[in-house]
């Protein structure tokens, strides 16, 4: 089995997993867009051997299907960065809410 075909099958399975997760409400639509775009991009790369060979030659990669794994790795790095950014934002909001809660609790206790 060719690596390109195997990667296409895996991308297709991931695509259906993302769609099913959105349908069941496990994944919000705004987060699924990045996954769907990546699946479409990776599927196009998997099916178009001429393009992937040309791109690999241009980048200097000897084994062209490994470009798919390179793009997958780059996507994972981008996703991890995006999630880290979101966690940092939520952490700041949580700290602010905890401080506001403590201030309000202290005001209520002073009134009693």
C-alpha positions in Angstrom: 0.0 0.0 0.0 1.4 3.4 -0.9 2.0 5.9 1.8 0.0 8.5 0.0 -3.0 6.3 -0.2 -2.7 5.4 3.5 -2.4 9.0 4.5 -5.5 9.9 2.4 -7.5 7.2 4.2 -6.3 8.4 7.6 -7.1 12.0 6.7 -10.6 10.9 5.5 -11.2 9.1 8.8 -10.1 12.2 10.7 -12.4 14.4 8.6 -15.4 12.2 9.5 -14.3 12.2 13.1 -14.3 16.0 13.2 -17.7 16.2 11.4 -19.2 13.7 13.8 -17.8 15.5 16.9 -19.3 18.7 15.7 -22.6 17.0 15.0 -22.7 15.5 18.5 -21.7 18.8 20.1 -18.3 17.5 21.4 -16.4 20.1 19.3 -17.4 23.6 18.7 -17.7 24.7 15.0 -15.2 27.5 15.4 -12.5 25.0 16.5 -13.4 22.5 13.9 -12.7 24.9 11.0 -8.9 24.5 11.5 -9.3 20.7 11.5 -11.5 20.7 8.4 -9.2 23.0 6.4 -6.2 20.9 7.4 -8.0 17.7 6.4 -8.9 19.1 3.0 -5.3 20.4 2.4 -3.8 17.1 3.4 -6.3 15.1 1.3 -5.4 17.2 -1.8 -1.7 16.7 -1.1 -2.2 12.9 -0.6 -4.1 12.5 -3.9 -1.9 14.8 -6.1 1.4 13.0 -6.4 2.8 15.3 -9.1 2.3 18.3 -6.9 3.7 16.6 -3.8 6.8 15.4 -5.8 7.4 18.9 -7.2 7.0 20.5 -3.8 9.3 17.9 -2.2 11.9 18.5 -4.9 11.7 22.3 -4.4 12.1 21.9 -0.6 14.9 19.3 -1.0 13.1 16.3 0.4 14.2 13.0 -1.2 11.1 10.9 -0.3 8.1 13.0 -1.4 5.4 11.3 0.8 7.3 12.4 3.9 6.1 15.9 3.0 2.7 14.9 4.2 4.1 14.0 7.6 6.0 17.3 7.6 2.8 19.2 7.0 1.1 17.1 9.7 3.8 18.0 12.2 3.6 21.7 11.3 -0.1 21.6 11.8 0.3 19.9 15.2 2.8 22.6 16.3 0.4 25.3 15.2 -2.5 23.6 17.0 -0.5 23.3 20.2 0.5 27.0 20.0 -3.1 28.0 19.4 -4.3 25.9 22.4 -1.6 27.2 24.6 -2.6 30.8 23.7 -6.2 30.0 24.5 -5.3 28.4 27.9 -3.2 31.4 28.8 -6.1 33.8 28.0 -8.5 31.6 30.1 -6.0 31.5 33.0 -5.8 35.3 33.0 -9.6 35.6 33.0 -9.8 33.0 35.8 -7.3 35.0 37.9 -9.3 38.2 37.3 -12.6 36.5 38.2 -11.1 35.0 41.4 -9.8 38.4 42.5 -13.2 40.0 41.8 -14.9 37.2 43.7 -12.6 37.7 46.7 -13.3 41.5 46.7 -17.0 41.0 46.5 -17.0 38.4 49.2 -15.0 40.7 51.5 -17.5 43.6 50.8 -20.4 41.3 51.7 -18.8 40.1 54.9 -18.1 43.7 56.0 -21.8 44.6 55.5 -22.9 41.8 57.7 
